[in-house]
Amino acid sequence: MLVRMSAGDTRTVDYIARRTAEGKSEREIIRCLKRFVAREVFKIIGESAASE
């Protein structure tokens, strides 16, 4: 997650910008970003399990 922030992943950068515009602190943004990444991973896991 922090790698995505520092590497400049476009989806992550857009998400951080959107949360910053909402007035969130950096700590809150990281907490929200963890959930954002978890949703992405869960979706991928679900797709791979369905295809098996």
A tleap script that builds the chain and sets N, CA, C and O, in Angstrom:
source leaprc.protein.ff14SB
mol = sequence {
  NMET LEU VAL ARG MET SER ALA GLY ASP THR
  ARG THR VAL ASP TYR ILE ALA ARG ARG THR
  ALA GLU GLY LYS SER GLU ARG GLU ILE ILE
  ARG CYS LEU LYS ARG PHE VAL ALA ARG GLU
  VAL PHE LYS ILE ILE GLY GLU SER ALA ALA
  SER CGLU
}
set mol.1.N position { 0.809 -1.167 0.000 }
set mol.1.CA position { 0.000 0.000 0.000 }
set mol.1.C position { 0.868 1.251 0.000 }
set mol.1.O position { 0.661 2.145 -0.821 }
set mol.2.N position { 1.818 1.325 0.893 }
set mol.2.CA position { 2.707 2.491 0.894 }
set mol.2.C position { 3.569 2.522 -0.353 }
set mol.2.O position { 3.962 3.593 -0.815 }
set mol.3.N position { 3.867 1.343 -0.904 }
set mol.3.CA position { 4.632 1.280 -2.147 }
set mol.3.C position { 3.821 1.905 -3.276 }
set mol.3.O position { 4.359 2.635 -4.108 }
set mol.4.N position { 2.536 1.615 -3.297 }
set mol.4.CA position { 1.671 2.193 -4.332 }
set mol.4.C position { 1.654 3.708 -4.225 }
set mol.4.O position { 1.599 4.402 -5.240 }
set mol.5.N position { 1.701 4.230 -2.996 }
set mol.5.CA position { 1.712 5.683 -2.806 }
set mol.5.C position { 3.018 6.284 -3.316 }
set mol.5.O position { 3.009 7.293 -4.021 }
set mol.6.N position { 4.130 5.665 -2.959 }
set mol.6.CA position { 5.423 6.238 -3.328 }
set mol.6.C position { 5.790 5.964 -4.783 }
set mol.6.O position { 6.526 6.742 -5.390 }
set mol.7.N position { 5.284 4.864 -5.350 }
set mol.7.CA position { 5.604 4.524 -6.735 }
set mol.7.C position { 4.798 5.349 -7.726 }
set mol.7.O position { 5.139 5.412 -8.908 }
set mol.8.N position { 3.735 5.980 -7.255 }
set mol.8.CA position { 2.956 6.840 -8.125 }
set mol.8.C position { 1.927 6.094 -8.954 }
set mol.8.O position { 1.623 6.504 -10.074 }
set mol.9.N position { 1.377 4.987 -8.415 }
set mol.9.CA position { 0.302 4.274 -9.100 }
set mol.9.C position { -0.841 5.256 -9.351 }
set mol.9.O position { -1.313 5.905 -8.418 }
set mol.10.N position { -1.288 5.369 -10.594 }
set mol.10.CA position { -2.266 6.403 -10.950 }
set mol.10.C position { -3.577 6.249 -10.196 }
set mol.10.O position { -4.167 7.247 -9.782 }
set mol.11.N position { -4.048 5.014 -10.009 }
set mol.11.CA position { -5.293 4.816 -9.265 }
set mol.11.C position { -5.143 5.276 -7.829 }
set mol.11.O position { -6.057 5.877 -7.264 }
set mol.12.N position { -3.994 4.996 -7.239 }
set mol.12.CA position { -3.747 5.367 -5.854 }
set mol.12.C position { -3.597 6.879 -5.722 }
set mol.12.O position { -4.129 7.481 -4.789 }
set mol.13.N position { -2.885 7.478 -6.641 }
set mol.13.CA position { -2.697 8.940 -6.613 }
set mol.13.C position { -4.045 9.647 -6.750 }
set mol.13.O position { -4.308 10.623 -6.047 }
set mol.14.N position { -4.895 9.161 -7.648 }
set mol.14.CA position { -6.225 9.745 -7.821 }
set mol.14.C position { -7.050 9.591 -6.548 }
set mol.14.O position { -7.751 10.518 -6.139 }
set mol.15.N position { -6.965 8.422 -5.926 }
set mol.15.CA position { -7.711 8.151 -4.701 }
set mol.15.C position { -7.247 9.085 -3.581 }
set mol.15.O position { -8.065 9.648 -2.854 }
set mol.16.N position { -5.933 9.243 -3.450 }
set mol.16.CA position { -5.390 10.134 -2.417 }
set mol.16.C position { -5.827 11.569 -2.661 }
set mol.16.O position { -6.184 12.279 -1.721 }
set mol.17.N position { -5.802 12.001 -3.913 }
set mol.17.CA position { -6.227 13.367 -4.243 }
set mol.17.C position { -7.700 13.570 -3.899 }
set mol.17.O position { -8.078 14.615 -3.369 }
set mol.18.N position { -8.524 12.582 -4.196 }
set mol.18.CA position { -9.947 12.678 -3.906 }
set mol.18.C position { -10.190 12.762 -2.399 }
set mol.18.O position { -11.000 13.569 -1.943 }
set mol.19.N position { -9.488 11.929 -1.628 }
set mol.19.CA position { -9.647 11.942 -0.173 }
set mol.19.C position { -9.091 13.227 0.447 }
set mol.19.O position { -9.652 13.738 1.416 }
set mol.20.N position { -8.004 13.746 -0.100 }
set mol.20.CA position { -7.440 14.997 0.399 }
set mol.20.C position { -8.418 16.145 0.162 }
set mol.20.O position { -8.578 17.016 1.018 }
set mol.21.N position { -9.071 16.144 -1.001 }
set mol.21.CA position { -10.056 17.180 -1.304 }
set mol.21.C position { -11.246 17.113 -0.342 }
set mol.21.O position { -11.907 18.123 -0.099 }
set mol.22.N position { -11.516 15.933 0.199 }
set mol.22.CA position { -12.596 15.776 1.179 }
set mol.22.C position { -12.187 16.274 2.556 }
set mol.22.O position { -13.015 16.353 3.464 }
set mol.23.N position { -10.903 16.612 2.714 }
set mol.23.CA position { -10.424 17.137 3.987 }
set mol.23.C position { -9.902 16.086 4.941 }
set mol.23.O position { -9.775 16.353 6.136 }
set mol.24.N position { -9.595 14.892 4.444 }
set mol.24.CA position { -9.094 13.812 5.285 }
set mol.24.C position { -7.623 14.055 5.633 }
set mol.24.O position { -6.878 14.648 4.852 }
set mol.25.N position { -7.218 13.587 6.820 }
set mol.25.CA position { -5.812 13.675 7.216 }
set mol.25.C position { -5.047 12.539 6.539 }
set mol.25.O position { -5.651 11.617 5.991 }
set mol.26.N position { -3.724 12.611 6.581 }
set mol.26.CA position { -2.910 11.559 5.960 }
set mol.26.C position { -3.170 10.207 6.626 }
set mol.26.O position { -3.223 9.174 5.960 }
set mol.27.N position { -3.327 10.232 7.924 }
set mol.27.CA position { -3.597 8.985 8.654 }
set mol.27.C position { -4.931 8.371 8.218 }
set mol.27.O position { -5.026 7.160 8.022 }
set mol.28.N position { -5.960 9.212 8.067 }
set mol.28.CA position { -7.254 8.721 7.610 }
set mol.28.C position { -7.181 8.207 6.177 }
set mol.28.O position { -7.814 7.207 5.839 }
set mol.29.N position { -6.413 8.889 5.342 }
set mol.29.CA position { -6.261 8.479 3.945 }
set mol.29.C position { -5.619 7.103 3.872 }
set mol.29.O position { -6.054 6.264 3.084 }
set mol.30.N position { -4.591 6.856 4.680 }
set mol.30.CA position { -3.927 5.550 4.678 }
set mol.30.C position { -4.899 4.473 5.139 }
set mol.30.O position { -4.913 3.377 4.580 }
set mol.31.N position { -5.705 4.766 6.144 }
set mol.31.CA position { -6.697 3.802 6.622 }
set mol.31.C position { -7.700 3.482 5.512 }
set mol.31.O position { -8.028 2.317 5.288 }
set mol.32.N position { -8.181 4.506 4.824 }
set mol.32.CA position { -9.118 4.299 3.722 }
set mol.32.C position { -8.452 3.552 2.567 }
set mol.32.O position { -9.078 2.713 1.919 }
set mol.33.N position { -7.190 3.858 2.316 }
set mol.33.CA position { -6.461 3.212 1.233 }
set mol.33.C position { -6.288 1.720 1.489 }
set mol.33.O position { -6.325 0.923 0.551 }
set mol.34.N position { -6.102 1.340 2.738 }
set mol.34.CA position { -6.005 -0.085 3.080 }
set mol.34.C position { -7.286 -0.807 2.667 }
set mol.34.O position { -7.238 -1.900 2.103 }
set mol.35.N position { -8.423 -0.190 2.952 }
set mol.35.CA position { -9.695 -0.805 2.562 }
set mol.35.C position { -9.849 -0.826 1.049 }
set mol.35.O position { -10.371 -1.794 0.495 }
set mol.36.N position { -9.407 0.221 0.378 }
set mol.36.CA position { -9.464 0.306 -1.080 }
set mol.36.C position { -8.670 -0.841 -1.708 }
set mol.36.O position { -9.145 -1.498 -2.634 }
set mol.37.N position { -7.470 -1.072 -1.203 }
set mol.37.CA position { -6.616 -2.153 -1.710 }
set mol.37.C position { -7.228 -3.507 -1.371 }
set mol.37.O position { -7.207 -4.417 -2.200 }
set mol.38.N position { -7.770 -3.652 -0.172 }
set mol.38.CA position { -8.394 -4.918 0.223 }
set mol.38.C position { -9.558 -5.258 -0.692 }
set mol.38.O position { -9.728 -6.421 -1.059 }
set mol.39.N position { -10.361 -4.277 -1.067 }
set mol.39.CA position { -11.479 -4.524 -1.989 }
set mol.39.C position { -10.968 -4.996 -3.338 }
set mol.39.O position { -11.548 -5.905 -3.934 }
set mol.40.N position { -9.888 -4.393 -3.832 }
set mol.40.CA position { -9.314 -4.814 -5.112 }
set mol.40.C position { -8.816 -6.256 -5.039 }
set mol.40.O position { -9.080 -7.050 -5.943 }
set mol.41.N position { -8.102 -6.596 -3.973 }
set mol.41.CA position { -7.555 -7.943 -3.821 }
set mol.41.C position { -8.689 -8.955 -3.687 }
set mol.41.O position { -8.638 -10.022 -4.298 }
set mol.42.N position { -9.703 -8.637 -2.901 }
set mol.42.CA position { -10.831 -9.539 -2.713 }
set mol.42.C position { -11.534 -9.816 -4.039 }
set mol.42.O position { -11.934 -10.949 -4.308 }
set mol.43.N position { -11.683 -8.790 -4.858 }
set mol.43.CA position { -12.314 -8.942 -6.178 }
set mol.43.C position { -11.493 -9.900 -7.053 }
set mol.43.O position { -12.055 -10.774 -7.713 }
set mol.44.N position { -10.181 -9.736 -7.057 }
set mol.44.CA position { -9.305 -10.595 -7.855 }
set mol.44.C position { -9.370 -12.041 -7.371 }
set mol.44.O position { -9.423 -12.970 -8.177 }
set mol.45.N position { -9.365 -12.225 -6.057 }
set mol.45.CA position { -9.444 -13.573 -5.491 }
set mol.45.C position { -10.770 -14.228 -5.877 }
set mol.45.O position { -10.809 -15.400 -6.253 }
set mol.46.N position { -11.848 -13.461 -5.781 }
set mol.46.CA position { -13.157 -13.993 -6.134 }
set mol.46.C position { -13.261 -14.381 -7.593 }
set mol.46.O position { -13.876 -15.395 -7.924 }
set mol.47.N position { -12.665 -13.585 -8.470 }
set mol.47.CA position { -12.681 -13.898 -9.902 }
set mol.47.C position { -11.877 -15.149 -10.197 }
set mol.47.O position { -12.293 -15.979 -11.005 }
set mol.48.N position { -10.727 -15.294 -9.548 }
set mol.48.CA position { -9.894 -16.472 -9.816 }
set mol.48.C position { -10.543 -17.737 -9.253 }
set mol.48.O position { -10.410 -18.809 -9.844 }
set mol.49.N position { -11.236 -17.629 -8.129 }
set mol.49.CA position { -11.912 -18.784 -7.546 }
set mol.49.C position { -13.101 -19.197 -8.410 }
set mol.49.O position { -13.399 -20.386 -8.523 }
set mol.50.N position { -13.773 -18.240 -9.012 }
set mol.50.CA position { -14.937 -18.543 -9.851 }
set mol.50.C position { -14.533 -19.201 -11.154 }
set mol.50.O position { -15.300 -19.978 -11.722 }
set mol.51.N position { -13.339 -18.901 -11.633 }
set mol.51.CA position { -12.886 -19.457 -12.911 }
set mol.51.C position { -12.316 -20.872 -12.780 }
set mol.51.O position { -12.081 -21.547 -13.783 }
set mol.52.N position { -12.099 -21.309 -11.562 }
set mol.52.CA position { -11.528 -22.655 -11.352 }
set mol.52.C position { -12.559 -23.721 -11.405 }
set mol.52.O position { -12.237 -24.898 -11.248 }
savepdb mol mol.pdb
quit
